[in-house]
Amino acid sequence: MLRNPNPKALAWLLASLLVIVADQLSKSWVLTSLPEFTAVPVVEGWWNWYRSYNTGAAFSLLSDAGGWQQPLLVSLALCITGLLGYWLSKTPTDDWKTALPYALVIGGALSNVIDRLLRGHVVDFIQWYWRDHYWPVFNLSDMAIVAGASGMFLVGLLASPRDQHHRAAQSRSSETHIR
């Protein structure tokens, strides 16, 4: 009897690649088209293009740490990406509710790593605000990371115990087919 191993969700890495390409192309446009630190209104009173740079983590945490944070942030992103890649390799291809969030975070994290390694900082350009209240400037990678992390949270929160048991059984089943 021919056994069909449980397909893995590594094909979802194409979504990660799409995030990386879209983010890097948008940043290339920003670097060649937008002035630094100057608001360019997109939707008056709510949304600007605003080219800025972040040497820190989310919300510019550690941005003034003197440079030691860059290797730490790159290492942390690579470790998280590796862990999510491993989990993704254990995820059935048709389990998009699990696979897509992993892929989004992987793509977002790797694209920001590319920025850190090539430029020494992350290029941010989307600025949302209302009146005098400004959200920290961000980019497409940040959006992918937030969407992916939110998806992981929701899948974990909304999954029934039966779904969790089924996922664990699928994972164990695929491991025995491989051996």
C-alpha positions as CSV (number, residue, x, y, z in Angstrom):
1,M,0.0,0.0,0.0
2,L,1.3,3.4,-1.0
3,R,1.4,5.9,1.8
4,N,0.8,9.6,1.1
5,P,2.7,11.7,3.6
6,N,0.9,14.6,5.1
7,P,1.7,17.6,2.8
8,K,3.6,20.3,4.6
9,A,2.8,24.0,4.4
10,L,6.2,25.1,3.2
11,A,4.4,26.1,-0.1
12,W,3.1,29.0,2.1
13,L,6.6,30.4,2.0
14,L,5.5,31.9,-1.3
15,A,3.3,34.2,0.7
16,S,6.4,35.1,2.7
17,L,8.2,35.9,-0.5
18,L,5.4,38.0,-1.7
19,V,5.5,40.1,1.5
20,I,9.3,40.5,1.1
21,V,9.0,41.6,-2.6
22,A,6.1,44.0,-2.0
23,D,7.8,45.5,1.1
24,Q,11.2,45.9,-0.6
25,L,9.6,47.4,-3.8
26,S,7.6,49.9,-1.7
27,K,10.7,50.9,0.2
28,S,12.7,51.3,-3.0
29,W,9.9,53.7,-4.2
30,V,10.0,55.5,-0.9
31,L,13.8,56.0,-1.0
32,T,13.7,57.4,-4.6
33,S,10.4,59.4,-4.5
34,L,9.7,60.7,-1.0
35,P,11.6,63.5,0.8
36,E,13.0,62.6,4.3
37,F,10.9,63.6,7.3
38,T,8.3,65.5,5.3
39,A,4.6,64.6,5.5
40,V,3.1,64.0,2.0
41,P,-0.7,63.9,2.5
42,V,-2.5,60.9,1.1
43,V,-5.8,61.3,2.9
44,E,-6.0,64.7,4.6
45,G,-6.4,64.5,8.4
46,W,-5.7,60.8,8.6
47,W,-2.9,59.4,6.4
48,N,0.5,60.7,5.2
49,W,3.5,59.2,3.4
50,Y,6.3,60.1,5.8
51,R,9.8,58.7,5.0
52,S,11.7,58.0,8.2
53,Y,14.1,55.4,9.6
54,N,13.9,53.1,12.6
55,T,17.1,51.6,14.1
56,G,15.1,50.1,17.0
57,A,12.3,47.6,17.4
58,A,8.5,48.2,17.4
59,F,7.5,51.8,18.3
60,S,11.2,52.7,18.0
61,L,12.0,50.9,21.2
62,L,15.8,50.9,21.6
63,S,16.3,53.2,18.7
64,D,18.7,55.4,20.6
65,A,20.7,52.5,22.1
66,G,23.9,53.3,20.2
67,G,24.0,50.4,17.6
68,W,24.3,47.3,19.7
69,Q,20.6,46.7,19.2
70,Q,21.0,46.0,15.5
71,P,22.7,42.5,15.8
72,L,20.3,41.7,18.6
73,L,17.2,42.5,16.6
74,V,18.5,40.7,13.5
75,S,19.3,37.6,15.6
76,L,16.0,37.7,17.3
77,A,14.1,38.0,14.0
78,L,16.1,35.1,12.5
79,C,15.4,32.9,15.5
80,I,11.7,33.7,15.4
81,T,11.7,33.1,11.6
82,G,13.5,29.8,12.1
83,L,11.0,28.7,14.8
84,L,8.0,29.7,12.7
85,G,9.5,28.0,9.6
86,Y,9.9,24.8,11.6
87,W,6.2,25.0,12.8
88,L,5.2,25.8,9.3
89,S,7.0,22.6,8.1
90,K,4.8,20.6,10.5
91,T,1.5,22.3,9.4
92,P,-0.7,20.6,6.8
93,T,-0.9,22.6,3.6
94,D,-4.6,23.0,3.7
95,D,-4.5,24.5,7.3
96,W,-4.4,28.0,6.0
97,K,-5.6,29.5,9.3
98,T,-2.3,28.4,10.8
99,A,0.0,28.5,7.8
100,L,-0.8,32.0,6.5
101,P,-0.1,33.8,9.8
102,Y,3.2,32.1,10.1
103,A,4.1,33.0,6.5
104,L,3.1,36.6,7.0
105,V,5.3,37.0,10.1
106,I,8.2,35.2,8.4
107,G,8.0,37.5,5.3
108,G,7.7,40.7,7.4
109,A,10.5,39.8,9.8
110,L,12.9,38.8,6.9
111,S,12.2,42.0,5.0
112,N,13.0,44.1,8.0
113,V,16.2,42.1,8.5
114,I,17.1,42.8,4.9
115,D,16.7,46.5,5.7
116,R,18.8,46.3,8.8
117,L,21.6,44.4,7.0
118,L,21.6,46.6,3.9
119,R,20.9,50.0,5.4
120,G,21.5,49.7,9.1
121,H,17.9,50.7,9.8
122,V,14.3,49.9,8.7
123,V,12.7,52.3,6.3
124,D,9.2,53.4,7.5
125,F,6.8,55.5,5.5
126,I,3.1,55.0,6.4
127,Q,1.9,57.6,9.0
128,W,-1.6,57.5,10.4
129,Y,-2.9,60.2,12.6
130,W,-6.0,61.9,13.9
131,R,-5.8,65.5,14.9
132,D,-2.6,65.7,17.1
133,H,-2.4,62.0,17.7
134,Y,0.1,60.2,15.6
135,W,0.6,56.4,15.3
136,P,4.3,55.5,15.0
137,V,5.3,55.4,11.3
138,F,5.4,51.9,9.9
139,N,5.8,49.9,6.6
140,L,4.3,46.9,4.8
141,S,6.5,44.4,6.7
142,D,5.1,45.7,10.0
143,M,1.6,45.3,8.7
144,A,2.3,41.7,7.7
145,I,3.8,41.0,11.1
146,V,0.9,42.5,13.0
147,A,-1.6,40.7,10.7
148,G,0.2,37.4,11.2
149,A,0.6,37.7,14.9
150,S,-3.1,38.7,15.2
151,G,-4.0,35.6,13.1
152,M,-1.9,33.3,15.4
153,F,-3.6,34.8,18.4
154,L,-7.1,34.4,17.0
155,V,-6.5,30.8,15.8
156,G,-5.3,30.0,19.3
157,L,-8.1,31.8,21.0
158,L,-10.9,30.6,18.8
159,A,-9.7,27.0,18.3
160,S,-11.9,24.5,20.1
161,P,-10.2,21.7,22.1
162,R,-11.3,19.3,19.4
163,D,-9.5,21.3,16.7
164,Q,-6.4,21.5,18.9
165,H,-6.5,17.7,19.4
166,H,-7.1,17.2,15.6
167,R,-4.0,19.3,14.8
168,A,-1.9,17.5,17.2
169,A,-3.0,14.1,15.9
170,Q,-2.3,15.3,12.3
171,S,1.2,16.4,13.3
172,R,1.9,13.1,15.0
173,S,0.5,11.2,12.0
174,S,2.7,13.0,9.6
175,E,5.8,12.4,11.7
176,T,5.1,8.6,11.7
177,H,4.7,8.6,7.9
178,I,8.1,10.3,7.5
179,R,9.9,7.7,9.6
